[in-house]
């Protein structure tokens, strides 16, 4: 499947049963809500997907199951987050074998690679596959900044076509467009900056709270791209207290609780993560339930 790095790409959570096994039925329940809401692709095995605690067999099951249930309606992208180039190459090879249609890739994990090492890492993986690739640039959480100068070298790889822009610096959107035009598609990776970056020319949104609120997320994207800024801003303002759950170390627990309250997920996480308890759970529930109670009526955004 050929596709564009454009639109809303949910970073889907991985659903677990109470016995700590993959809950594929609940995963599919959420997936169908995403597709019905109009998302443009899905991403598996990201931070929200608890990739660091998934086995290779579980990743294979998720990818193959998602491809089956998507039925060609949207592309299935899988994340690569590895400490060694050798393992990243293996994951890229497996992704192709399983049928994934694209890759999102982080810089090397745990070791802070320099400019030359980072570029070499990305190029080595890109040259090993024909799958479209999106670079995940998140120096705040992962300590390596994929700079404009690095991208100037990375564009030599034809299948590196996008960046998940998570620097928290909205001016980086303008810098990337000034330097590369539309050669590198820009997808905002920080929920609380999404509308700002879309207005500045970002091509899409790798979203988190979309897992619980898919229609509202897609509506904002479609309204902005249709030039209906005031309508989008009204929804975005309602959404902001919820979107702020995406920029916390416990984003997985927070967003999974939101999925549960929205009726399209569960709180189950995999250790060492633990479900929320006590005052923290009460505080997050209040944010979520307030948002659900005041959910806006959406325009016919799918037909803009």
TANORTA-V291493 format. One record per residue. RES is the residue in one letter. PSI is psi in whole degrees, -180 to 180 (NA if undefined). D_CENTER is the distance of its C-alpha to the mean C-alpha in Angstrom with 1 decimal. Layout:
BEGIN
RES;PSI;D_CENTER
RES;PSI;D_CENTER
END
This chain:
BEGIN
X;125;19.3
X;146;18.9
X;166;16.2
X;144;15.1
X;82;12.0
X;138;12.4
X;-157;11.4
X;122;8.7
X;101;5.9
X;136;4.9
X;92;3.2
X;145;7.0
X;156;9.6
X;126;12.5
X;134;15.7
X;149;18.9
X;174;22.5
X;-16;25.0
X;13;26.2
X;32;23.0
X;162;22.4
X;132;19.6
X;86;20.0
X;-31;19.2
X;-45;21.0
X;-37;18.9
X;-46;15.7
X;-37;17.2
X;-46;18.4
X;-43;14.9
X;-43;13.8
X;-35;16.8
X;-41;16.2
X;-48;12.8
X;-43;14.8
X;-34;17.8
X;-15;16.0
X;22;15.2
X;161;11.6
X;-7;11.6
X;169;9.6
X;151;7.6
X;128;5.7
X;152;8.1
X;28;9.2
X;-165;6.8
X;-47;8.3
X;-27;7.8
X;4;9.2
X;44;12.1
X;-34;12.3
X;-15;15.3
X;14;17.4
X;141;16.8
X;164;19.7
X;-39;19.7
X;-39;21.4
X;-39;18.8
X;-43;16.0
X;-46;18.5
X;-44;19.2
X;-47;15.6
X;-50;15.1
X;-39;18.5
X;-44;18.4
X;-42;15.2
X;-43;16.9
X;-46;20.1
X;-24;18.8
X;-28;16.8
X;37;20.2
X;3;19.1
X;-36;17.8
X;153;14.2
X;151;13.1
X;119;11.5
X;140;9.5
X;145;9.9
X;145;9.1
X;121;12.4
X;91;13.3
X;160;17.1
X;-20;20.2
X;149;22.3
X;-39;22.3
X;-45;24.2
X;-35;21.6
X;-41;18.7
X;-39;21.1
X;-42;21.7
X;-38;18.1
X;-41;17.8
X;-44;21.1
X;-41;20.2
X;-43;17.0
X;-44;19.4
X;-39;21.9
X;-18;19.8
X;7;18.9
X;147;15.3
X;-5;15.0
X;167;12.7
X;139;11.5
X;137;9.0
X;130;11.3
X;160;12.1
X;172;15.7
X;138;18.2
X;146;17.8
X;-37;20.7
X;132;22.8
X;93;22.5
X;151;23.2
X;-175;25.1
X;-55;24.7
X;-43;26.5
X;-40;24.9
X;-47;21.3
X;-44;22.1
X;-41;24.0
X;-53;21.3
X;-44;18.8
X;-40;21.8
X;-44;23.1
X;-45;20.0
X;-40;19.6
X;-14;23.4
X;-8;23.3
X;161;21.3
X;6;21.1
X;140;17.5
X;143;15.5
X;137;13.5
X;125;10.9
X;132;11.7
X;109;9.4
X;102;11.9
X;75;12.0
X;-21;15.7
X;-47;15.9
X;-31;14.5
X;2;15.2
X;3;18.4
X;123;18.3
X;119;18.0
X;100;17.5
X;169;20.2
X;-41;21.5
X;-36;24.2
X;-45;22.0
X;-31;20.2
X;-29;23.8
X;-36;24.4
X;-26;21.2
X;-9;21.7
X;-24;24.6
X;113;22.3
X;-28;22.0
X;-2;18.9
X;105;16.9
X;-2;15.8
X;164;12.8
X;135;11.3
X;105;8.1
X;103;10.6
X;32;10.5
X;-15;14.3
X;9;15.0
X;101;17.7
X;-24;17.5
X;-16;20.4
X;-27;18.4
X;-47;17.3
X;-41;21.1
X;-44;21.9
X;-43;19.6
X;-42;21.0
X;-38;24.5
X;-41;24.3
X;-1;22.5
X;-127;22.8
X;14;20.4
X;-39;20.4
X;113;17.0
X;143;14.5
X;121;12.6
X;121;9.1
X;135;9.0
X;10;6.6
X;113;9.1
X;-39;9.8
X;-3;13.5
X;8;13.8
X;-49;12.1
X;-39;15.4
X;-45;17.3
X;-35;15.2
X;-40;15.3
X;-28;19.0
X;-4;19.5
X;3;18.3
X;147;14.6
X;-18;13.7
X;-170;10.5
X;113;7.6
X;104;3.8
X;156;5.0
X;-56;6.2
X;-10;9.8
X;-27;9.3
X;-33;9.8
X;-26;13.3
X;67;13.9
X;-42;12.7
X;-44;15.8
X;-39;15.9
X;-50;12.4
X;-36;13.5
X;-45;16.9
X;-47;16.1
X;-50;14.5
X;-39;17.4
X;-44;20.0
X;-48;19.1
X;-20;19.3
X;2;22.6
X;10;24.0
X;68;24.3
X;-43;23.2
X;-41;25.4
X;-41;24.1
X;-41;20.5
X;-35;21.5
X;-43;23.3
X;-41;20.3
X;-39;18.2
X;-42;21.0
X;-39;21.1
X;-25;17.4
X;-46;17.5
X;-33;18.9
X;-42;16.1
X;-29;13.4
X;-15;15.2
X;-17;14.3
X;-16;10.9
X;42;12.9
X;148;15.1
X;-25;15.6
X;31;15.7
X;-33;12.5
X;-51;12.3
X;-41;15.8
X;-46;15.5
X;-35;12.7
X;-36;14.4
X;-38;17.6
X;-40;16.4
X;-43;15.5
X;-48;19.0
X;-29;20.7
X;-6;19.2
X;17;20.6
X;30;17.6
X;-171;17.0
X;168;18.8
X;-11;19.0
X;126;19.5
X;168;17.9
X;133;19.1
X;142;21.5
X;-5;21.8
X;148;19.6
X;149;21.8
X;156;21.5
X;148;22.6
X;166;26.3
X;-143;28.9
X;-38;28.6
X;-46;24.9
X;-41;24.1
X;-43;26.5
X;-44;25.1
X;-38;21.5
X;-38;22.9
X;-42;24.9
X;-48;21.9
X;-50;20.2
X;-33;23.5
X;-43;24.6
X;-45;21.5
X;-40;22.1
X;-25;25.8
X;23;25.4
X;131;22.8
X;155;23.7
X;125;25.2
X;146;22.9
X;176;24.6
X;70;24.5
X;-23;21.3
X;-14;20.9
X;25;24.2
X;NA;24.0
END
